[in-house]
Structure formats: C-alpha cells, structure tokens
Amino acid sequence: MANQTVSVDDPMSFDPPNVNIKAGDTVTWNWSGSGHSVTSDDGTFDSDVQSAPFTFSQTFSTAGTFGYYCKVHGDAGGIGMSGTVVVS
C-alpha cells in the first residue's frame, strides 16, 4: 500500500488536485491553509471544515474516480476548489 499526499492550501486550492493511486492506497490531505474541508462528491467521506495544522486520510479500496471538494469554496462535480482521486 502507498500513501499520496495532497496539500490543502490558501488561496483555495488542493495541490495536486488530481491524484492517481491503486486500490488499497491512502490519500492524506495536509492543511497549510485554514477554513477548508475535504468532502467527497458522493458523501462517503468528509473532514468537516478544518484549519492548519490538520490532516485527514482516506483509504480507497475499490477502483473508480472519486470527486471531492471544499464545502466552503467549491461544490460537487468539480466546481471551485475541487479535485479527483482516480483509483486503478
């Protein structure tokens, strides 16, 4: 299993916003900014709104494309502050 790290930054961005992983891998979001969330488009995970320093991890066990967004600065479907996790 591997771990992919994404920064939750100001001004309103995920870096990198899109990651490619394998089933069973974990993505860890690290807050360097404040007032952001990591919320899945389908509602399966939600960090709630957090401020730095904070980390949130999610393990992806099945293949697919999983969208996520900041519920303060974005919305489901790739609107605003958002990204995707592609699991093969």
C-alpha positions as CSV (number, residue, x, y, z in Angstrom):
1,M,0.0,0.0,0.0
2,A,1.1,3.5,-0.8
3,N,0.3,7.0,0.5
4,Q,-0.4,10.0,-1.7
5,T,-0.2,13.5,-0.1
6,V,-2.3,16.5,-1.1
7,S,-1.8,20.0,0.4
8,V,-4.9,21.9,1.3
9,D,-3.7,25.5,0.6
10,D,-4.6,29.1,0.5
11,P,-5.6,30.6,-1.8
12,M,-8.3,28.0,-2.1
13,S,-6.5,25.1,-3.8
14,F,-5.6,21.4,-3.5
15,D,-2.1,20.7,-4.6
16,P,-2.1,18.5,-6.6
17,P,-5.9,18.5,-7.1
18,N,-5.9,15.2,-9.0
19,V,-4.1,12.0,-7.9
20,N,-3.8,8.5,-9.3
21,I,-3.5,5.6,-6.9
22,K,-4.0,1.9,-6.8
23,A,-6.8,0.1,-4.9
24,G,-5.9,-0.1,-1.2
25,D,-3.8,3.1,-1.2
26,T,-4.4,6.0,1.0
27,V,-4.7,9.7,0.3
28,T,-3.7,12.1,3.1
29,W,-4.7,15.8,2.9
30,N,-2.5,18.2,4.9
31,W,-3.9,21.6,5.7
32,S,-1.5,24.5,5.3
33,G,-4.4,26.9,4.9
34,S,-7.5,27.4,7.1
35,G,-11.2,27.2,6.7
36,H,-11.3,24.3,4.2
37,S,-12.8,20.8,4.0
38,V,-12.2,17.6,2.0
39,T,-15.7,16.4,1.2
40,S,-16.5,13.6,-1.3
41,D,-19.0,14.2,-4.1
42,D,-20.9,11.1,-3.1
43,G,-20.9,11.8,0.7
44,T,-18.7,8.8,1.7
45,F,-16.1,10.9,3.5
46,D,-16.0,14.4,5.0
47,S,-13.2,16.0,7.0
48,D,-15.6,18.9,8.1
49,V,-14.1,22.4,7.9
50,Q,-10.6,22.5,9.5
51,S,-7.7,24.8,10.0
52,A,-4.0,24.2,9.8
53,P,-2.3,22.2,11.2
54,F,-4.7,19.3,10.4
55,T,-4.5,16.1,8.4
56,F,-7.3,13.8,7.0
57,S,-6.7,10.4,5.4
58,Q,-9.0,8.2,3.3
59,T,-8.2,4.7,2.0
60,F,-9.7,3.8,-1.3
61,S,-10.4,0.1,-1.6
62,T,-12.2,-0.1,-5.0
63,A,-11.3,1.2,-8.5
64,G,-13.1,4.2,-9.8
65,T,-13.0,8.0,-10.0
66,F,-13.9,9.8,-6.8
67,G,-14.5,13.6,-6.8
68,Y,-14.0,15.7,-3.8
69,Y,-14.3,19.4,-2.9
70,C,-14.1,22.0,-0.2
71,K,-17.6,22.6,1.0
72,V,-16.8,26.3,1.8
73,H,-15.1,27.1,-1.6
74,G,-16.4,24.5,-4.0
75,D,-19.1,22.0,-4.8
76,A,-19.6,18.5,-6.1
77,G,-19.0,18.0,-9.8
78,G,-15.7,19.8,-9.9
79,I,-17.0,23.3,-9.0
80,G,-14.5,25.7,-7.4
81,M,-12.0,24.2,-5.0
82,S,-12.2,20.5,-6.0
83,G,-10.2,17.5,-7.2
84,T,-10.4,13.9,-8.1
85,V,-8.9,10.6,-6.9
86,V,-8.5,8.0,-9.7
87,V,-8.1,4.5,-8.3
88,S,-7.0,1.7,-10.6
